[in-house]
Amino acid sequence: MTTRTSGRTLTINGRKIAAVVAQIGSFFTTWLCVQALGIGGTPGFLIALCAEFVLMAAKHNTLAGRGDEIGIIAVIVDTLLNAGGLYPYMQRLDKTPTWGMLAVALNLQGDLRPLPALGFALLIGFLLSAAPSWLWRHR
């Protein structure tokens, strides 16, 4: 989207906004994981913020296509932290109308088992880990 104001052109890049939102999501799920470890309040927030910053910097080259071992480890650790923050919520996914719809339409069992909940948490955790860099780099 482009807007003209006072002779200047303001360009809003939706992918960059989405990258920022995904990075905030990655931080938030890391913070949920840190809270689950029993570190709440300001210390938990700061630990999550520092961890997310270090992981973001470490995985930058790997997600830009110039991978190294540290970057791969950072993606894995970030994915696990994100999944750890999401897992308690993924276990309750079967309580949502969307799951009910899928269960009826696909003739699935009503309850969500722990393994699929883990799979969903890992998948979303990985997407939250990789998406910010990918969205920021691509037009």
Contacts in CASP RR format, 6 or more apart in sequence:
PFRMAT RR
TARGET T0000
AUTHOR 0000-0000-0000
METHOD contacts of the structure
MODEL  1
MTTRTSGRTLTINGRKIAAVVAQIGSFFTTWLCVQALGIGGTPGFLIALC
AEFVLMAAKHNTLAGRGDEIGIIAVIVDTLLNAGGLYPYMQRLDKTPTWG
MLAVALNLQGDLRPLPALGFALLIGFLLSAAPSWLWRHR
1 11 0 8 1.000
1 12 0 8 1.000
1 14 0 8 1.000
2 9 0 8 1.000
2 10 0 8 1.000
2 11 0 8 1.000
2 12 0 8 1.000
3 9 0 8 1.000
3 10 0 8 1.000
3 12 0 8 1.000
4 10 0 8 1.000
15 135 0 8 1.000
15 136 0 8 1.000
15 138 0 8 1.000
15 139 0 8 1.000
16 135 0 8 1.000
16 136 0 8 1.000
18 131 0 8 1.000
18 135 0 8 1.000
19 131 0 8 1.000
19 132 0 8 1.000
19 133 0 8 1.000
19 134 0 8 1.000
19 135 0 8 1.000
19 136 0 8 1.000
20 132 0 8 1.000
22 127 0 8 1.000
22 128 0 8 1.000
22 131 0 8 1.000
22 132 0 8 1.000
22 135 0 8 1.000
23 52 0 8 1.000
23 56 0 8 1.000
23 132 0 8 1.000
25 128 0 8 1.000
26 52 0 8 1.000
26 56 0 8 1.000
26 78 0 8 1.000
26 82 0 8 1.000
26 125 0 8 1.000
26 128 0 8 1.000
26 129 0 8 1.000
26 132 0 8 1.000
27 48 0 8 1.000
27 49 0 8 1.000
27 52 0 8 1.000
29 81 0 8 1.000
29 82 0 8 1.000
29 83 0 8 1.000
29 84 0 8 1.000
29 85 0 8 1.000
29 86 0 8 1.000
29 125 0 8 1.000
29 128 0 8 1.000
30 48 0 8 1.000
30 51 0 8 1.000
30 52 0 8 1.000
30 55 0 8 1.000
30 78 0 8 1.000
30 81 0 8 1.000
30 82 0 8 1.000
30 85 0 8 1.000
31 44 0 8 1.000
31 45 0 8 1.000
31 48 0 8 1.000
31 49 0 8 1.000
32 84 0 8 1.000
32 85 0 8 1.000
32 86 0 8 1.000
32 88 0 8 1.000
33 48 0 8 1.000
33 81 0 8 1.000
33 82 0 8 1.000
33 84 0 8 1.000
33 85 0 8 1.000
34 40 0 8 1.000
34 44 0 8 1.000
34 47 0 8 1.000
34 48 0 8 1.000
34 51 0 8 1.000
35 41 0 8 1.000
35 44 0 8 1.000
36 84 0 8 1.000
36 85 0 8 1.000
36 88 0 8 1.000
39 47 0 8 1.000
51 81 0 8 1.000
52 78 0 8 1.000
54 74 0 8 1.000
55 74 0 8 1.000
55 77 0 8 1.000
55 78 0 8 1.000
55 81 0 8 1.000
55 129 0 8 1.000
56 132 0 8 1.000
56 133 0 8 1.000
58 70 0 8 1.000
58 71 0 8 1.000
58 73 0 8 1.000
58 74 0 8 1.000
59 71 0 8 1.000
59 74 0 8 1.000
59 75 0 8 1.000
59 78 0 8 1.000
59 129 0 8 1.000
59 133 0 8 1.000
60 71 0 8 1.000
60 133 0 8 1.000
61 67 0 8 1.000
61 68 0 8 1.000
61 71 0 8 1.000
62 68 0 8 1.000
62 70 0 8 1.000
62 71 0 8 1.000
62 72 0 8 1.000
62 74 0 8 1.000
62 75 0 8 1.000
63 75 0 8 1.000
63 130 0 8 1.000
63 133 0 8 1.000
63 134 0 8 1.000
63 137 0 8 1.000
64 133 0 8 1.000
64 137 0 8 1.000
75 126 0 8 1.000
75 129 0 8 1.000
75 130 0 8 1.000
78 125 0 8 1.000
78 128 0 8 1.000
78 129 0 8 1.000
79 122 0 8 1.000
79 125 0 8 1.000
79 126 0 8 1.000
79 129 0 8 1.000
80 122 0 8 1.000
82 121 0 8 1.000
82 124 0 8 1.000
82 125 0 8 1.000
82 126 0 8 1.000
82 128 0 8 1.000
82 129 0 8 1.000
83 118 0 8 1.000
83 121 0 8 1.000
83 122 0 8 1.000
83 124 0 8 1.000
83 125 0 8 1.000
83 126 0 8 1.000
84 121 0 8 1.000
85 121 0 8 1.000
86 120 0 8 1.000
86 121 0 8 1.000
86 124 0 8 1.000
86 125 0 8 1.000
87 117 0 8 1.000
87 118 0 8 1.000
87 121 0 8 1.000
90 112 0 8 1.000
90 117 0 8 1.000
90 118 0 8 1.000
90 119 0 8 1.000
90 120 0 8 1.000
90 121 0 8 1.000
90 124 0 8 1.000
91 112 0 8 1.000
91 114 0 8 1.000
91 117 0 8 1.000
93 99 0 8 1.000
93 112 0 8 1.000
93 117 0 8 1.000
93 120 0 8 1.000
94 100 0 8 1.000
94 103 0 8 1.000
94 110 0 8 1.000
94 111 0 8 1.000
94 112 0 8 1.000
99 110 0 8 1.000
99 112 0 8 1.000
100 110 0 8 1.000
102 108 0 8 1.000
103 109 0 8 1.000
103 110 0 8 1.000
END
